Amino acid sequence: MTTIQRQHFGEHLGQTVSLFTLSNSQGMRLCVTDYGCIVTQLWAPNRDGKSEDVVMGFDDLASYQAGHPFFGAIAGRCANRIAGGRFNIDGHEYLLATNEAPTGQHLHGGIRGFDKYVWQAQEDGDGVIFSRTSVDGEEGYPGNLTVCHRIGLTDDNVVTFEFEAQTDKPTLVNLVNHSHYNLRGHTHLIHDQQLKIDADFMTPVDESTMLPTGEIVRVAGTAFDFRNARRLGDAMQQRAAQDFDINYVLKPTDTDLHPAATMICPHSGRVMEVHTTLPGVQFYNAFKLSNKVWNGKEGHRYQAFSGICLETQAFPDSIHFPHFSNVVLRPGQTYASRTEHRFRVIA
């Protein structure tokens, strides 16, 4: 049975910030705060029953408030990139912040995206429901958007991320959890861990802008082929900068919840299987982390390749490519998605 404890985590703009600790009977523990719906800790047992924290982050609220590369946070109203911060719905042109300095694109909701607000929080069985209304014009997006985000931990070691949203004007919605995972523990590098991605196709990008070209191409014969589990260090050697930041087109299945990716740590025996209702997953191997100094939990400095993100999502910049995912939400519709991270151990 999952238990939930709530404690004071700090203050943000005059609002009290709480930290929720979810614990199950199998030795897993998940900590999440109502500031940005951030997963701050995730303790999972290894093959010997020893638990370690397998996500990157900070020990205190002030470090998150100072700015960070979306460690554990929600990304929205529209995650990933939008070309030039511009889009058109029904003949109306909207302009958003171009907050990704290197590329000049709109990224993860803007200057003050969903990750920088204190959400209302309510315990709900084996999870916590976070909710807020993103008002019309926030970061340039149209419509009052009401959002609920439920994060849970089941007694069989499944971490769940569920999203729901409704709007009173046509708008864009693409909501993502942006945790950085390292199954050996957050103080290690990822090279010896393995990754499998359930996708035959990807959406390639112009590497100067990191925007999709609009193509959907096969991964076979490329460095991006993870159809079979591969050691991450070996895959990275096939890229000149050892970098991965790409969206994969997941295989459709007969069920709403389909496989997305599997991460394996031979050293610890931990395995994390990702299943989702969403059509894509962005694999990012944190190659940019060495661009700044990030002093994380326990004073550990996070460097490039300290973790990976597996962001289940609609395709990047979908608003400009009709053959990509639909990210337009209209009045009377409900945006809904579910992603599960299923943990187990192998011998």
C-alpha positions as CSV (number, residue, x, y, z in Angstrom):
1,M,0.0,0.0,0.0
2,T,1.3,3.5,-0.9
3,T,1.5,6.0,1.9
4,I,1.9,9.8,1.4
5,Q,3.6,12.3,3.7
6,R,3.4,16.1,3.1
7,Q,6.0,18.5,4.5
8,H,7.0,22.1,4.1
9,F,9.5,22.7,1.3
10,G,9.8,26.5,1.2
11,E,8.1,29.6,-0.1
12,H,7.6,31.0,-3.6
13,L,6.3,34.5,-4.3
14,G,4.4,34.4,-1.0
15,Q,3.0,30.9,-1.6
16,T,3.8,27.9,0.6
17,V,5.5,25.1,-1.3
18,S,5.1,21.5,-0.1
19,L,7.0,18.3,-0.8
20,F,5.1,15.0,-1.0
21,T,6.8,11.7,-0.3
22,L,5.1,8.6,-1.7
23,S,6.3,5.3,-0.4
24,N,5.2,1.8,-1.3
25,S,5.7,-1.6,0.4
26,Q,8.4,-2.7,-2.2
27,G,11.0,-0.1,-1.1
28,M,10.3,2.5,-3.7
29,R,10.0,6.2,-2.7
30,L,8.9,9.1,-4.8
31,C,9.2,12.8,-3.8
32,V,7.4,15.5,-5.7
33,T,6.8,19.1,-5.0
34,D,3.9,21.4,-6.0
35,Y,6.4,23.9,-7.4
36,G,6.5,22.9,-11.0
37,C,5.2,19.4,-10.3
38,I,8.9,18.5,-9.9
39,V,9.9,14.9,-9.1
40,T,12.9,15.7,-6.8
41,Q,13.8,12.1,-5.8
42,L,12.9,8.5,-6.9
43,W,14.4,5.7,-4.9
44,A,14.3,2.3,-6.4
45,P,15.8,-1.0,-5.1
46,N,18.6,-2.8,-7.0
47,R,19.0,-6.6,-7.3
48,D,20.2,-6.8,-3.7
49,G,17.3,-4.7,-2.4
50,K,19.4,-1.6,-1.8
51,S,17.6,1.6,-2.9
52,E,19.3,4.5,-4.7
53,D,18.0,7.8,-6.0
54,V,17.7,7.4,-9.8
55,V,16.7,10.9,-10.9
56,M,18.7,14.1,-11.0
57,G,17.7,17.2,-9.1
58,F,18.4,19.4,-6.0
59,D,18.1,19.1,-2.3
60,D,16.3,22.4,-1.8
61,L,13.7,24.6,-3.4
62,A,16.0,27.6,-3.8
63,S,18.1,25.7,-6.3
64,Y,15.1,25.0,-8.5
65,Q,14.0,28.6,-8.2
66,A,17.4,29.8,-9.4
67,G,16.8,28.0,-12.7
68,H,17.7,24.5,-14.0
69,P,17.4,22.3,-17.1
70,F,13.9,21.1,-16.2
71,F,15.1,18.5,-13.7
72,G,12.0,16.4,-12.9
73,A,9.6,19.2,-13.9
74,I,6.5,19.5,-16.0
75,A,7.0,21.2,-19.4
76,G,4.1,23.1,-20.8
77,R,1.7,24.7,-22.0
78,C,3.4,23.2,-25.1
79,A,6.5,21.2,-24.5
80,N,9.5,21.0,-26.9
81,R,10.1,23.5,-29.7
82,I,7.9,25.9,-31.7
83,A,9.6,27.5,-34.7
84,G,10.2,31.2,-34.1
85,G,7.7,31.2,-31.3
86,R,5.0,31.7,-33.9
87,F,1.9,29.8,-34.8
88,N,-1.5,30.3,-36.4
89,I,-4.9,28.8,-35.4
90,D,-8.0,29.6,-37.4
91,G,-6.3,32.6,-39.0
92,H,-5.2,34.1,-35.8
93,E,-1.4,34.6,-35.4
94,Y,0.2,34.2,-32.0
95,L,3.7,35.1,-30.9
96,L,5.5,33.4,-28.0
97,A,8.8,34.0,-26.3
98,T,11.9,32.7,-28.2
99,N,13.5,31.5,-24.9
100,E,16.0,28.9,-26.2
101,A,19.0,31.2,-26.7
102,P,21.2,29.0,-28.9
103,T,18.4,28.3,-31.5
104,G,16.0,31.2,-31.2
105,Q,13.0,28.9,-30.7
106,H,10.2,28.8,-28.2
107,L,11.0,25.9,-25.8
108,H,8.9,24.1,-23.1
109,G,6.3,26.8,-22.6
110,G,8.4,29.9,-22.5
111,I,10.1,32.2,-20.0
112,R,7.7,31.3,-17.2
113,G,6.3,28.0,-18.2
114,F,4.3,25.5,-16.1
115,D,7.5,24.5,-14.3
116,K,7.7,27.9,-12.5
117,Y,4.3,28.0,-10.7
118,V,3.0,26.6,-7.4
119,W,0.1,24.3,-8.2
120,Q,-2.8,23.4,-6.0
121,A,-2.2,19.9,-4.7
122,Q,-4.6,17.2,-3.3
123,E,-3.7,13.7,-2.2
124,D,-5.6,11.0,-4.2
125,G,-5.2,7.4,-3.2
126,D,-1.7,6.3,-4.4
127,G,-1.0,9.7,-5.9
128,V,-1.2,13.5,-5.8
129,I,-3.3,15.6,-8.1
130,F,-1.8,19.0,-9.1
131,S,-4.0,21.6,-10.7
132,R,-3.9,25.2,-11.9
133,T,-5.5,27.4,-14.5
134,S,-3.2,28.9,-17.1
135,V,-4.9,32.2,-18.0
136,D,-5.6,33.6,-21.4
137,G,-2.5,35.2,-22.8
138,E,0.0,33.5,-20.4
139,E,3.3,33.4,-22.2
140,G,1.3,34.4,-25.3
141,Y,-0.9,31.3,-25.5
142,P,-4.6,31.8,-26.2
143,G,-7.4,30.6,-23.9
144,N,-7.9,29.9,-20.2
145,L,-6.5,26.4,-19.9
146,T,-7.5,24.3,-16.8
147,V,-4.9,21.6,-16.1
148,C,-4.8,18.6,-13.8
149,H,-1.6,16.5,-13.5
150,R,-1.7,13.4,-11.4
151,I,1.6,11.7,-10.3
152,G,1.3,8.4,-8.5
153,L,3.3,5.4,-7.2
154,T,1.6,2.0,-7.2
155,D,2.5,-0.9,-4.9
156,D,3.9,-2.9,-7.8
157,N,6.6,-0.2,-8.6
158,V,4.9,1.8,-11.3
159,V,5.3,5.5,-11.4
160,T,2.3,7.1,-13.2
161,F,2.0,10.5,-15.0
162,E,-1.5,11.5,-16.1
163,F,-2.5,14.8,-17.7
164,E,-5.9,16.4,-18.4
165,A,-6.7,19.8,-19.8
166,Q,-9.7,21.8,-21.1
167,T,-9.7,25.3,-22.7
168,D,-12.2,28.0,-23.6
169,K,-10.4,29.0,-26.8
170,P,-8.5,27.0,-29.4
171,T,-4.9,26.6,-28.1
172,L,-1.8,24.4,-28.1
173,V,-1.3,21.7,-25.5
174,N,1.6,19.2,-25.2
175,L,2.4,18.3,-21.6
176,V,5.5,16.4,-20.6
177,N,7.4,15.2,-17.4
178,H,11.1,16.1,-17.9
179,S,12.9,13.8,-15.4
180,H,16.5,12.9,-16.0
181,Y,17.1,9.2,-15.2
182,N,20.2,7.3,-14.2
183,L,19.4,3.7,-13.1
184,R,22.8,3.3,-11.4
185,G,22.1,6.3,-9.2
186,H,22.1,10.1,-9.9
187,T,25.9,10.4,-9.1
188,H,27.0,8.2,-12.0
189,L,27.3,8.5,-15.8
190,I,25.1,6.6,-18.2
191,H,27.6,5.0,-20.6
192,D,27.3,1.4,-19.4
193,Q,23.5,1.5,-19.3
194,Q,21.4,0.2,-22.1
195,L,18.4,1.6,-24.0
196,K,15.8,0.2,-26.3
197,I,13.2,2.4,-28.0
198,D,10.1,0.9,-29.6
199,A,10.2,2.9,-32.8
200,D,11.1,2.2,-36.4
201,F,10.9,5.9,-37.4
202,M,12.1,9.3,-36.1
203,T,11.5,13.0,-37.0
204,P,15.0,14.3,-37.9
205,V,16.0,17.9,-37.2
206,D,18.0,20.7,-38.6
207,E,20.9,20.6,-36.1
208,S,21.4,24.4,-36.2
209,T,17.8,25.1,-35.1
210,M,16.9,21.7,-33.5
211,L,13.6,22.0,-35.4
212,P,12.1,19.0,-37.3
213,T,12.5,19.1,-41.0
214,G,9.0,17.6,-41.4
215,E,10.4,14.3,-42.6
216,I,9.6,11.0,-40.9
217,V,12.5,8.6,-41.6
218,R,13.6,5.1,-40.7
219,V,16.1,4.7,-37.9
220,A,17.6,1.6,-39.5
221,G,21.2,2.1,-40.5
222,T,21.6,5.3,-38.4
223,A,23.1,6.1,-35.0
224,F,19.6,6.6,-33.8
225,D,18.6,2.9,-34.1
226,F,17.6,1.6,-30.7
227,R,15.1,-1.1,-31.9
228,N,17.3,-3.5,-30.0
229,A,18.8,-2.6,-26.6
230,R,22.2,-0.9,-27.0
231,R,24.9,0.2,-24.6
232,L,24.6,4.0,-24.5
233,G,28.3,4.6,-24.6
234,D,28.6,2.6,-27.8
235,A,25.7,4.5,-29.4
236,M,27.2,7.8,-28.4
237,Q,30.5,6.9,-30.2
238,Q,28.5,7.0,-33.5
239,R,27.8,10.7,-33.0
240,A,30.6,13.3,-33.4
241,A,29.5,15.2,-30.3
242,Q,28.1,12.1,-28.6
243,D,24.7,13.9,-28.6
244,F,21.1,12.6,-28.8
245,D,18.1,14.9,-28.7
246,I,15.5,13.5,-31.1
247,N,11.9,12.5,-31.3
248,Y,10.9,8.9,-32.0
249,V,7.6,7.8,-33.7
250,L,6.3,5.1,-31.5
251,K,4.7,2.0,-33.0
252,P,0.9,2.0,-32.9
253,T,-0.7,-0.9,-31.0
254,D,-4.2,-2.2,-30.4
255,T,-4.2,-0.8,-26.9
256,D,-4.1,2.8,-25.7
257,L,-1.0,2.2,-23.6
258,H,1.9,1.1,-25.8
259,P,5.6,0.5,-25.2
260,A,7.9,3.4,-25.6
261,A,11.3,2.6,-24.2
262,T,13.2,0.3,-21.9
263,M,16.3,1.4,-19.9
264,I,18.5,-1.3,-18.4
265,C,21.3,-1.0,-15.8
266,P,23.4,-4.2,-15.8
267,H,25.4,-3.0,-12.8
268,S,22.4,-2.6,-10.5
269,G,19.9,-4.9,-12.2
270,R,17.4,-2.0,-12.4
271,V,15.1,-1.9,-15.4
272,M,12.6,0.9,-16.3
273,E,10.0,0.2,-18.9
274,V,8.1,3.2,-20.3
275,H,4.6,2.8,-21.6
276,T,2.4,5.7,-22.9
277,T,-0.7,6.7,-24.7
278,L,1.2,9.4,-26.6
279,P,2.6,9.1,-30.1
280,G,6.2,10.1,-29.5
281,V,9.2,10.0,-27.1
282,Q,12.1,12.5,-27.1
283,F,15.4,10.8,-26.1
284,Y,17.9,13.3,-24.7
285,N,21.2,12.2,-23.3
286,A,21.9,15.4,-21.3
287,F,24.9,16.3,-23.5
288,K,24.4,20.0,-22.7
289,L,24.8,19.8,-19.0
290,S,28.5,20.6,-18.9
291,N,27.7,24.0,-20.5
292,K,27.0,25.3,-16.9
293,V,27.8,24.2,-13.4
294,W,24.9,22.3,-11.9
295,N,25.6,21.3,-8.3
296,G,22.9,18.8,-7.5
297,K,21.8,16.6,-4.7
298,E,24.4,15.8,-2.0
299,G,26.7,18.4,-3.6
300,H,27.3,16.3,-6.6
301,R,28.1,18.2,-9.8
302,Y,26.1,17.0,-12.8
303,Q,28.0,16.9,-16.0
304,A,27.2,15.9,-19.6
305,F,25.8,12.3,-19.8
306,S,24.7,12.2,-16.1
307,G,21.3,11.0,-17.1
308,I,18.8,10.6,-19.9
309,C,15.3,12.0,-20.6
310,L,12.5,9.9,-22.2
311,E,9.9,12.6,-22.7
312,T,6.6,11.0,-23.9
313,Q,4.9,13.6,-26.1
314,A,3.3,14.9,-29.3
315,F,5.9,15.5,-32.0
316,P,8.0,18.7,-31.8
317,D,6.7,21.8,-33.7
318,S,3.6,19.8,-34.7
319,I,1.6,23.0,-35.3
320,H,3.7,23.6,-38.4
321,F,3.4,20.1,-39.8
322,P,-0.2,18.9,-40.5
323,H,1.0,15.3,-40.9
324,F,2.5,15.3,-37.4
325,S,0.6,15.0,-34.1
326,N,-2.4,17.2,-33.4
327,V,-1.5,19.6,-30.6
328,V,-4.5,21.9,-31.0
329,L,-7.1,21.7,-28.2
330,R,-10.5,23.2,-28.8
331,P,-13.4,24.2,-26.4
332,G,-15.5,21.1,-25.6
333,Q,-12.5,18.8,-26.0
334,T,-10.4,17.2,-23.3
335,Y,-6.6,16.7,-23.6
336,A,-5.8,13.4,-21.8
337,S,-2.6,11.3,-21.6
338,R,-1.0,8.7,-19.4
339,T,2.6,7.5,-19.1
340,E,3.8,4.7,-16.9
341,H,7.4,4.0,-15.7
342,R,7.5,0.4,-14.6
343,F,10.4,-0.6,-12.5
344,R,11.8,-4.1,-11.9
345,V,15.1,-5.9,-11.3
346,I,17.0,-8.5,-13.2
347,A,19.6,-10.9,-12.0
